[in-house]
Amino acid sequence: MLYKSLLNIVIVITTFLTISTVFSASSPTTPTDMTCKEFLDLNPKSMTPVAFWILNKDTKYKEGDSIDFQEIDTVYTPKIIDICKKLPDKKITDMKKDIEGVAKKPM
């Protein structure tokens, strides 16, 4: 009887530890620590909102202006995709100046 009780306790503890480890190990990826590979793996409909967040996070424009969502969708998102295909391991937040510089160049 004691053996069965100890076995059940060990099984319950092992199951609890396994479940808690799985849930604590999975942390959501935010745009702050997102790599280019993760950006490219996104649903294409999610790419523009992520790009909008990156480019407007710490804006230094007067009176709180930001880059327009439509402009990000048509100009910046394709440039981010091009840069990310070349540098898949780089964080996209580290590329903010590169993205803005490339997007201002004429095609």
C-alpha positions in Angstrom: 0.0 0.0 0.0 2.8 2.4 0.9 4.6 1.5 -2.3 1.6 2.4 -4.4 1.1 5.7 -2.6 4.7 6.7 -3.1 4.6 5.7 -6.7 1.5 7.9 -7.2 3.1 10.8 -5.5 6.2 10.5 -7.7 4.1 10.4 -10.8 2.1 13.5 -9.8 5.2 15.4 -8.9 7.0 14.4 -12.2 3.9 15.4 -14.2 3.6 18.7 -12.4 7.3 19.6 -12.9 7.1 18.6 -16.6 4.1 20.8 -17.2 5.4 23.8 -15.3 8.7 23.6 -17.2 6.9 23.5 -20.5 4.8 26.5 -19.7 7.6 28.6 -18.2 9.9 27.9 -21.1 7.6 29.2 -23.8 7.8 32.9 -23.7 6.1 35.0 -26.4 8.2 36.7 -29.0 7.8 40.4 -29.1 9.0 42.7 -31.8 11.7 43.9 -29.4 13.7 40.6 -29.6 12.4 39.3 -32.9 15.0 38.1 -35.4 14.7 38.5 -39.1 14.0 34.8 -39.5 11.1 35.1 -37.1 9.8 38.2 -39.0 9.9 36.3 -42.3 8.1 33.3 -40.7 5.2 35.6 -39.7 1.8 35.6 -41.5 2.2 38.3 -44.2 -0.8 40.1 -42.7 1.2 40.5 -39.5 4.4 41.9 -41.0 3.1 45.5 -41.5 1.8 45.9 -37.9 5.2 44.6 -36.6 7.1 47.0 -38.9 4.8 49.9 -37.8 5.6 49.1 -34.2 9.4 48.9 -34.8 9.6 52.1 -36.8 7.3 54.2 -34.5 8.4 52.8 -31.2 10.9 55.6 -30.3 10.0 58.3 -32.7 11.8 61.6 -32.4 9.5 63.5 -34.6 8.1 66.9 -33.5 4.7 66.9 -31.9 4.4 63.1 -31.8 4.1 62.4 -35.5 4.7 58.9 -36.7 5.3 57.2 -40.0 1.9 56.5 -41.7 0.7 52.9 -41.7 0.0 53.0 -45.5 3.6 54.2 -46.1 5.0 51.4 -43.9 2.9 48.9 -45.8 3.9 50.0 -49.3 7.5 51.2 -48.7 9.1 49.9 -45.5 7.7 46.4 -45.2 9.1 45.2 -48.6 12.5 46.8 -47.7 12.5 45.0 -44.3 11.7 41.7 -46.1 14.6 42.3 -48.5 17.0 43.1 -45.7 15.9 40.2 -43.6 16.4 37.7 -46.4 20.1 38.8 -46.5 20.5 38.9 -42.7 18.2 36.3 -41.1 19.9 36.2 -37.7 19.9 39.9 -37.0 17.3 41.5 -34.7 14.9 43.7 -36.6 15.0 46.4 -33.9 18.7 46.8 -34.5 18.1 47.5 -38.2 15.8 50.5 -37.7 18.3 53.0 -39.1 19.3 50.7 -42.0 15.6 50.3 -42.9 14.9 54.0 -42.8 18.0 54.7 -44.9 17.3 52.1 -47.5 13.7 53.1 -47.9 14.7 56.8 -48.6 16.9 55.8 -51.5 15.3 55.9 -54.9 14.6 52.6 -56.5 
